[in-house]
Amino acid sequence: MTKARENSDYTGLAADIAAGDTAARAGRKNMLLNGDYTVWQRSASATALTTDIYSSVDRWKTRVTDTSEFTVSKSSESPSGFASSCKWDCTTANASPSSGVSIIHEQRMEGQNLQHLQYGLATAKSVTASFWVRGTVTGVYTVGLYSPDGNRHIESSYTIGSANTWEHKTITFAGDTGGTLNNDTGEGMRLWFWLGGGSGFSSGTHATSWAAYSQANVLADSQVNLASSTSNDWYIAGVQLEVGSGTDFEHRSYGEILADCQRYFERFDYSGGGRSGLTGECHSTSIMYGGFHFQPKRATPSISTSTVSNFRILHAGSGTNVTGLAFNANTMCARVGVSTGGGLTAGRAGCMDSDNDNGQYIDIDAEL
């Protein structure tokens, strides 16, 4: 005979259901990707950075328009609960930047993923940025949002109060009732962290509410210049951007984050002489046609490679070095023409791999 449930059983069951419902509704609250800096497909370190580039860590863009130089790298120096952080290290200083200089760490987000923010309506939702930060230079820094669809921005400041100490920051930005977020795969908004800037970015009034973009109104007064000395470092970890007020960081598995990052960038690594999986048919004595699939991309990607001559075609028991690679891609795959100086046999199958261990790769890039 089945035992009747006690009232306490129902109470416990109701609590479990409520907890599960709350967890389900809280899922995927972070609008950013790789906010815990775990995925670094390109490289764990990039040096001498002086331009706008995706250099190392996935989904985070480095923007340096200055004579100063930085190394951006993966660091094990991290706050409790995180395995890694992103470190900016000044390697060439510029203590007196010109007016147009900008030094920025930023992530760009697709417009179609931001429609729930309801920008342009009276119901536009506020968002909160939360993050851990550490630096050798104490003082005022700027963090903000920029929306290219409406060319609008909003900024706030935060202060690093103690050198070489992890500090947690939480900053809420109002919803933009006058803004626009296009429902497309283009850039809808960026979260940017300013690490320095010239006087042209601070000559006006710091834009602490949404307004038409004005360069003069970006930076807070007394913005730190991370490029002032080669002794300067800045670390960031656990970055989250979510609707409403700030909550605990949403941890996800490495596999989930990697798959999401590969919508924007994917590297096929050929180092170590491993087989590539790029197979095809020798069309003539000097060219093989083949193809390969990749994770679906945000848009038709650009494809680039390391040194072409470090690839080879394996066929009929021998290897022939590659002299050229031509790609014709869509968002899911690419047709590849692999040229050689001869030595192939028409009609035979071939496979492209690396001729030596020089870190060969093919990059599939659809970044914002």
Number of C-alpha atoms within 10 A of each C-alpha: 3 4 5 7 8 8 9 9 11 11 10 11 12 12 12 12 11 12 11 12 11 11 10 10 9 12 11 12 14 20 17 20 22 27 26 27 23 20 23 19 19 18 14 15 16 16 15 14 22 18 16 14 12 17 24 23 23 26 26 23 20 23 21 22 19 21 15 23 22 25 19 26 21 21 18 12 17 21 19 8 10 17 15 21 25 28 23 22 22 24 18 18 20 17 11 13 20 15 14 13 18 21 26 20 20 18 21 22 21 20 20 15 17 17 16 11 19 18 20 15 14 11 12 18 17 17 19 18 25 22 19 21 23 25 22 16 20 14 16 18 22 23 22 22 21 22 24 19 15 18 14 19 25 23 23 19 18 15 15 21 15 14 13 16 15 20 17 16 15 16 18 17 21 15 23 25 16 15 22 21 25 20 14 13 14 19 20 24 25 19 21 21 19 24 23 24 27 20 20 18 23 20 16 16 14 21 21 18 13 20 17 16 17 17 17 17 22 27 32 24 18 12 22 21 24 28 27 18 17 16 14 18 21 18 24 27 27 25 23 24 24 20 19 15 15 18 17 8 19 15 16 12 8 12 10 11 19 19 15 16 21 22 21 20 27 24 17 15 19 24 18 14 16 14 15 18 14 16 20 22 18 24 18 16 16 18 24 28 20 21 17 15 14 16 17 20 22 19 17 17 24 16 18 16 14 14 15 19 16 20 28 23 27 20 18 11 6 11 18 20 22 25 18 15 18 14 16 14 18 15 18 16 19 20 16 19 19 26 24 20 13 14 15 26 18 14 13 15 19 24 19 25 27 26 22 15 12 15 14 22 22 17 18 26 20 19 22 18
